[in-house]
Amino acid sequence: MKIKTLILAAGQGTRMRSKLPKVLHKIADRALLHHVYDTSAQLENNAIFVIYGHGGELVKNQLAQLQVTWIEQAQQLGTGHAVQQAASHIQDDDVVLVLYGDVPLLQKTTLDTLLTNVSEKSLALLTVSLANPTGYGRIVRDDNQRVLKIVEQKDATEAEKQITEVNTGILATHGGKLKNWLARLGNNNAQKEYYLTDIIEMAVNDGLSVITNQPHNEDEVLGVNNRQQLAHLERAFQLQQANRLMEAGVTLRDPARIDVRGHFAQLGQDIEIDVNVVFEGVNQIADNVKIGANCVIKNAVIGENVEIFSHSVIENATVGANCRVGPFARLRPEAQLANDVHIGNFVEIKKSTVGVGSKINHLSYIGDSLVGSGVNIGAGTITCNYDGVNKFQTVIEDGAFIGSDTQLVAPVTVGKNATIGAGSTITKDTPAEQLTLSRTKQMSIPTWQRPVKK
C-alpha cells in the first residue's frame, strides 16, 4: 500500500492573536505541525505533503528539515479546496490520508486502524463522541447506523445539532475516487467554502461504505484554535510523557509537574524526579539518579548514583557516576565531570573537565579549564579566562588546593599538590608541592577616623 499523506496547514489561526502562523505554535518546544509530521512519518511507504498558506515562507523556513513536499494554497477557500491543490500529486492506486497541522496529539495506532478500513468499497473516517459537540460537523447515520453524510454546525438543523458523534476531518481513501469527488465539490453552503466533508455523502451515493473508528481519547483529535486549547494539549501531552516515564520505572513526585521537551536516549532504573523538572533535547540518565525540584536538564549525560539538588541547570554537559551537583549549580556546554565530583551551590562550570574526586563547593566560576583529580577549590574562586577578545585556559593539576577568593588569570597552570593561599590573584604558573600566595601587606592606621555626615 502506497500512502500519500496530506497535512492541511494553511489556516491563519486568528483566535491565537499572534503574528506567528498557527501551526508554528509549540507543544513541548516543538511546532504543532512538527508533531503531526512525526506521527505520519512513522507510517511505512508514505510520502508526506504539506498544504500551506498563511505565513507560508516562515513555516517552510522554520521546518525546512522536514522531508515533505510543500504545496501552496494561495487562497483559503476551505478544506476541500486545500486538498484540491494536491490533486496532481495523487495517483489512482494511492491511499490518501488527510491530516491537520494543528492536531498534534494523534497517535500512530489510531492511524493504523484507520488505514485498515480503506478498501475499494470503503472510505475510512475518524470520528469522536464529545459531550459538547458545538462547532463540529455532525455524523449523520441512518436507522442501521450506516454513515450518510456530515453536516457542518452552521448548516445543521436543530435535530442534527443534538448528535454528539462528530467529524475529526481525518480520513483515508483511494486516490482515484478522491480525485473524482474533489472535481465535483461545490460551495453551496453558509460559508461559501469547499468542504472536504462533502465527499462523505458522495462516497455513500457512489455505493461505498463509510467505516469509522474513534481515537483512544478525545485529546488525540483536538485541534488548537486559541491559547487555552494550546495550554490544554500541552498538559495532556506532558501527562502522556509522565506516564511513559513511570511505566519505564521512574518515580515522579508529581506527574502533573514535569515537562519533557525532547526524549531520552537512555533511561536507567530507580530514577527519582522531584517537581517542576524540565527536560529538553536528548538526555541519557543512568541508574539510581535523583533530581531535585526545579531543575533544567538539556542534552545531558548523567551517570549512575548521581544526585542533582534543586534549582540546578545542566546543559550539553556530562556528569560522571557518584557525583553531587547543586543546589543552584550550573553546568554549561562542554562541562565534563568525572566520577565522584562535588559541585556545590552557585558554582558555574563552562567548557571544562573536572577530574575524579574533585570538589568545587561554593560560589565559584570555572571556565575553559582542566581540573585534575582530588582538587579542592575554595569558595569564590574565579578563573579569569577572557580578556575581552580571546579566551585562555587554566590548568589545575592533581591534588591542588585553591584557597577561597582566588583569581586565576589565564593562561596559567597550578602545579600538582600546590596550595594557593586565600585571597590571591595568580598571574604566573605556580610550582608543584608549594604554597603560593599574593597579598598586599595588611596594616592598621590608629589615627584614622570614620567620616561623618555634615
Beta strands, then each sheet from edge to edge (+ up, - down):
strand 1: 3-9
strand 2: 26-27
strand 3: 30-31
strand 4: 46-52
strand 5: 69-72
strand 6: 95-100
strand 7: 122-129
strand 8: 138-141
strand 9: 147-151
strand 10: 165-174
strand 11: 209-213
strand 12: 251-252
strand 13: 258-267
strand 14: 272-273
strand 15: 277-285
strand 16: 290-291
strand 17: 296-298
strand 18: 301-302
strand 19: 307-308
strand 20: 313-315
strand 21: 318-319
strand 22: 324-325
strand 23: 330-331
strand 24: 336-337
strand 25: 342-345
strand 26: 348-350
strand 27: 353-354
strand 28: 359-362
strand 29: 365-367
strand 30: 369-371
strand 31: 376-377
strand 32: 382-384
strand 33: 394-396
strand 34: 401-402
strand 35: 407-409
strand 36: 412-414
strand 37: 419-420
strand 38: 425-426
strand 39: 435-436
sheet 1: 5+ 4+ 1+ 6+ 10- 7+ 11+
sheet 2: 2+ 3-
sheet 3: 8+ 9-
sheet 4: 12+ 14+ 16+ 19+ 22+ 25+ 28+ 31+ 34+ 37+ 39+
sheet 5: 13+ 15+ 17+ 20+ 23+ 26+ 29+
sheet 6: 13+ 15+ 18+ 21+ 24+ 27+ 30+ 33+ 36+
sheet 7: 32+ 35+ 38+
end
